[in-house]
Amino acid sequence: MKTTISIALLTSLLALSPAAHANFSVNVGAININPDNSSSSINEAPTLGLKGDSDTQLGITVDYAFNDKWVLELIASTPFSHDVNGTGGLAGNKIADIKQLPPSLIAQYHFLDTSYALRPFVGVGINYTIFFDEQPSQALKTTLGTDDVEVKLDNSFGFVAQVGANYKINKKWGLHAMVSLMDIDTDATVYANGAKALTSTVELDPIVAMFGVRYSF
């Protein structure tokens, strides 16, 4: 369902009038998300915490150019998968497997003019991260003494800062590279037998990097 949401966002952008298509570019490539992994304690025990690992997926970004300088970019991808591992007293234990999608909308300013093949840009925008398919590990179930365990991560809304560059090979084809810092904070809650057992506020704040090919309509 979450993948369908991202596809629908892309489709809605591309469904604009044919005249507007001339202002569109699509970038496709590898996109990596690498969480910062700072977190609060669990149940206020200072030696316990959570961290997530990095993941690489297929990235798709759609750019709409208002003029030669200003561009609106939508970042989408196939779902990221993460192992959520314990820290401190939980070190060495996997807590859960989770999936997430961080669609982002970014306003970019492009330097130099269109006669240059290489054009750097900077951008700022907003991000909405959707967490889903949280699966508790067997180690967590064993620790809590029950198989009736549920893990929930709240969706997150935050800001994005971005730098990158486009390289024009010819009129239609080029290369695209970008690095974004995303503000992603989530409240993680673990339920055992229907009752709240563990809580933690996790600041993922990942660095997101992408490199791919670019096609301009």
C-alpha positions in Angstrom: 0.0 0.0 0.0 2.8 2.4 0.9 4.5 1.7 -2.4 1.2 2.5 -4.2 1.1 5.9 -2.4 4.6 6.9 -3.8 3.7 5.7 -7.3 0.5 7.7 -7.1 2.4 10.8 -6.2 4.7 10.3 -9.2 1.8 9.6 -11.5 0.0 12.7 -10.4 3.0 14.9 -11.3 3.4 13.3 -14.7 -0.2 13.6 -15.4 0.0 17.3 -16.0 -0.5 18.8 -19.5 1.8 17.8 -22.3 3.2 21.3 -22.5 4.3 21.1 -18.9 6.2 17.8 -19.7 9.0 19.8 -21.3 9.8 21.0 -17.8 10.1 17.6 -16.3 13.2 15.4 -15.6 13.3 12.0 -14.1 16.3 10.6 -12.1 16.6 6.9 -11.5 19.4 5.2 -9.6 20.7 3.8 -6.3 19.6 5.6 -3.2 21.1 4.9 0.3 19.8 5.9 3.7 22.2 5.9 6.6 20.6 6.7 10.0 22.4 8.8 12.6 21.0 6.4 15.3 20.8 8.6 18.4 17.9 7.6 20.7 16.5 8.2 24.1 16.7 5.6 26.8 14.0 2.9 26.9 11.7 3.2 29.9 14.2 5.8 31.3 17.0 3.2 31.7 20.1 5.1 30.5 22.0 2.0 29.3 19.3 0.9 26.9 18.6 2.3 23.4 17.8 1.5 19.8 19.6 1.9 16.5 18.7 1.1 12.8 21.1 0.0 10.1 21.5 1.5 6.6 19.9 0.3 3.4 20.1 0.9 -0.4 17.1 0.8 -2.7 16.0 2.0 -6.1 15.5 5.7 -6.0 13.2 7.7 -8.3 13.1 11.5 -8.2 11.0 13.8 -10.4 12.1 17.4 -11.1 9.8 20.1 -12.3 11.6 23.3 -13.5 9.8 26.6 -13.0 12.6 28.3 -14.8 16.4 28.0 -15.3 17.1 28.4 -11.6 14.2 27.1 -9.6 13.2 23.4 -9.5 10.7 21.4 -7.4 11.9 17.8 -6.7 9.9 14.9 -5.4 12.0 12.1 -3.9 10.6 8.5 -3.9 12.0 5.0 -3.7 11.1 1.4 -3.2 10.6 0.7 0.6 13.7 0.7 2.8 14.2 -2.2 5.1 16.1 -1.9 8.4 17.1 -4.1 11.3 16.5 -2.3 14.6 19.2 -3.3 17.0 19.7 -2.7 20.7 22.4 -0.6 22.2 23.9 -0.5 25.7 22.3 -3.3 27.8 20.5 -4.5 24.6 23.7 -4.6 22.5 23.9 -7.6 20.2 20.2 -8.1 20.2 17.9 -7.5 17.2 14.7 -5.8 18.3 12.7 -5.8 15.1 12.6 -5.7 11.3 10.9 -2.6 9.9 10.2 -1.0 6.6 9.8 2.7 5.8 9.2 5.2 3.0 10.5 8.8 3.3 8.8 10.7 0.4 10.2 14.3 0.3 9.4 17.5 -1.6 12.3 19.9 -2.1 12.7 23.3 -3.6 16.1 23.5 -5.4 18.2 26.5 -6.6 20.5 25.7 -9.5 23.7 27.6 -10.0 25.2 28.6 -13.3 23.2 28.8 -16.5 21.9 26.1 -18.8 25.0 26.4 -21.1 27.1 24.6 -18.5 27.2 20.8 -18.6 27.7 20.5 -14.8 25.2 22.5 -12.6 25.4 22.3 -8.8 22.3 22.9 -6.7 21.1 23.3 -3.1 17.7 22.6 -1.8 15.4 22.7 1.3 12.1 21.0 1.8 9.8 18.7 3.8 9.8 15.0 4.5 7.1 12.6 5.6 8.3 9.2 6.7 5.9 6.3 6.8 6.9 3.3 9.0 5.2 -0.1 8.4 5.5 -3.9 8.6 7.2 -3.8 11.9 8.2 -7.4 12.9 9.4 -8.1 16.4 12.4 -10.5 16.6 12.4 -13.8 18.4 15.1 -12.4 20.8 12.7 -9.7 21.8 9.9 -12.2 22.3 12.1 -14.3 24.4 13.2 -11.3 26.5 9.6 -10.3 27.1 8.5 -13.9 27.8 5.7 -14.0 25.3 5.0 -14.4 21.6 2.3 -11.8 21.7 4.6 -8.9 20.9 3.9 -5.9 18.7 6.3 -3.1 17.6 5.0 0.3 16.4 6.9 3.3 15.1 5.1 6.6 14.6 5.2 8.3 11.2 7.5 11.3 11.1 7.3 14.8 9.6 10.5 16.9 9.3 12.7 19.1 7.2 15.3 18.3 4.5 18.5 20.0 3.4 20.1 19.0 0.2 23.2 19.6 -2.0 23.9 18.0 -5.4 24.7 18.4 -9.1 23.4 17.4 -12.5 25.7 16.7 -15.4 24.2 17.0 -19.0 25.5 14.5 -21.5 23.2 15.6 -24.2 19.8 17.3 -24.6 17.9 14.4 -23.1 20.4 12.4 -21.0 22.6 13.2 -18.0 23.7 12.1 -14.6 22.3 13.1 -11.2 23.9 13.1 -7.8 22.6 14.4 -4.5 23.1 14.1 -0.7 20.3 15.1 1.7 20.1 15.4 5.5 16.6 14.4 6.7 15.0 15.2 10.0 13.3 11.9 11.0 12.2 11.4 14.6 9.9 8.6 15.7 8.5 7.3 18.9 9.0 3.5 19.1 6.6 1.5 21.3 6.8 -2.2 22.1 3.6 -4.0 23.3 3.6 -7.3 25.1 0.3 -9.2 25.6 -1.5 -6.0 24.6 0.2 -3.8 27.3 2.9 -1.2 26.7 6.3 -2.7 27.6 9.0 -0.5 26.2 9.2 3.0 24.7 11.9 5.0 23.1 12.2 8.2 21.1 14.5 7.6 18.2 16.2 10.4 16.2 17.2 8.7 12.9 18.2 11.9 11.1 19.7 10.0 8.2 22.1 11.0 5.4 20.4 10.1 2.1 22.6 9.8 -0.9 21.7 9.1 -4.5 23.5 8.6 -7.8 21.7 7.8 -11.1 20.9 8.6 -14.6 18.8 11.6 -15.7 16.3 11.9 -18.5 14.7 15.3 -19.5 11.5 15.4 -21.3 
